Amino acid sequence: MIEGPNEKGQCWPQCVFFKCGNRYLKAQGEVIQCLWINDDCIGSSCSYALCVRGKMLMGNRCGLTIRRVTVETKRPANLELDGKLKSRLSKRIKDIDDLI
């Protein structure tokens, strides 16, 4: 058993996290067989296919391969607060000078 998706990024029956909702999977060497239809398992296109980690996405894609895109934000160099706003913020935030 292999952890994660195949080379194309799709869920497949050889994955450790792949599970049949009806509990009809049986591993016979390299082949994963569905005992319900007595044929090879068709993988994530089956309506009873589940991912133990909950990472199966639409289109038979594995969510373990998807990475979140983050954007780094930069603070402006010339950020100055007026006295009135700074006093209001200092009541809510103790170390206002560390933020600026």
C-alpha positions as CSV (number, residue, x, y, z in Angstrom):
1,M,0.0,0.0,0.0
2,I,1.2,3.5,-0.9
3,E,0.4,6.7,0.9
4,G,-1.0,9.4,-1.3
5,P,-2.1,9.8,-4.9
6,N,-0.8,8.2,-8.1
7,E,1.5,10.0,-10.6
8,K,-1.4,12.0,-12.1
9,G,-2.6,13.3,-8.7
10,Q,-5.7,11.1,-8.6
11,C,-7.1,9.0,-5.7
12,W,-6.6,5.3,-6.3
13,P,-7.3,2.0,-4.5
14,Q,-3.7,1.3,-3.6
15,C,-3.6,4.4,-1.3
16,V,-3.5,3.7,2.4
17,F,-6.3,6.2,3.0
18,F,-8.7,4.8,0.3
19,K,-11.7,2.9,1.7
20,C,-14.9,1.4,0.4
21,G,-18.1,2.6,2.0
22,N,-19.6,-0.9,1.7
23,R,-16.4,-2.7,3.0
24,Y,-16.1,-4.8,-0.1
25,L,-12.4,-4.2,-0.9
26,K,-9.9,-7.1,-0.9
27,A,-6.2,-6.8,-1.7
28,Q,-4.8,-9.7,-3.7
29,G,-1.2,-8.8,-4.3
30,E,-1.0,-5.8,-6.6
31,V,-4.7,-5.9,-7.5
32,I,-7.4,-4.4,-5.3
33,Q,-10.6,-6.3,-6.0
34,C,-14.2,-5.3,-5.3
35,L,-16.1,-8.2,-3.9
36,W,-19.5,-6.7,-4.6
37,I,-19.1,-6.9,-8.4
38,N,-16.3,-9.5,-8.4
39,D,-14.0,-7.3,-10.5
40,D,-11.1,-4.9,-10.1
41,C,-11.9,-1.8,-8.0
42,I,-12.6,1.2,-10.3
43,G,-11.2,3.6,-7.6
44,S,-12.5,7.0,-6.7
45,S,-15.1,7.0,-9.6
46,C,-17.1,4.5,-7.5
47,S,-20.0,6.0,-5.6
48,Y,-18.9,4.1,-2.4
49,A,-15.3,5.3,-2.5
50,L,-14.1,7.2,0.6
51,C,-10.9,8.9,1.8
52,V,-10.1,8.3,5.5
53,R,-8.5,11.7,5.7
54,G,-11.4,13.4,3.9
55,K,-9.1,14.6,1.1
56,M,-10.9,13.2,-2.0
57,L,-12.0,16.1,-4.3
58,M,-14.2,16.2,-7.3
59,G,-12.7,14.9,-10.5
60,N,-11.0,12.0,-8.7
61,R,-8.3,14.4,-7.4
62,C,-6.4,13.9,-4.2
63,G,-6.4,16.8,-1.8
64,L,-3.0,15.8,-0.4
65,T,-1.4,17.2,-3.6
66,I,-3.2,20.6,-3.4
67,R,-1.1,23.3,-1.8
68,R,-2.6,26.5,-0.4
69,V,-1.5,29.7,-2.2
70,T,-0.5,32.4,0.2
71,V,0.4,36.0,-0.5
72,E,3.0,37.7,1.6
73,T,1.9,41.1,2.7
74,K,4.3,44.0,3.4
75,R,3.7,46.8,5.8
76,P,4.2,50.3,4.5
77,A,7.4,51.9,5.6
78,N,5.9,55.3,6.3
79,L,3.0,54.3,8.5
80,E,2.2,57.0,11.1
81,L,-0.8,57.3,13.3
82,D,-2.2,60.5,14.6
83,G,-2.4,61.0,18.4
84,K,-6.1,60.5,18.7
85,L,-6.1,57.2,16.9
86,K,-3.0,56.0,18.7
87,S,-4.6,56.7,22.1
88,R,-7.7,54.7,21.2
89,L,-5.6,51.8,19.9
90,S,-3.4,51.8,23.0
91,K,-6.4,51.1,25.2
92,R,-7.1,47.9,23.2
93,I,-3.5,47.0,22.3
94,K,-1.0,47.2,25.1
95,D,2.2,47.4,23.1
96,I,1.2,49.8,20.3
97,D,4.7,51.0,19.8
98,D,5.9,47.5,18.9
99,L,3.3,47.4,16.1
100,I,4.3,50.6,14.4
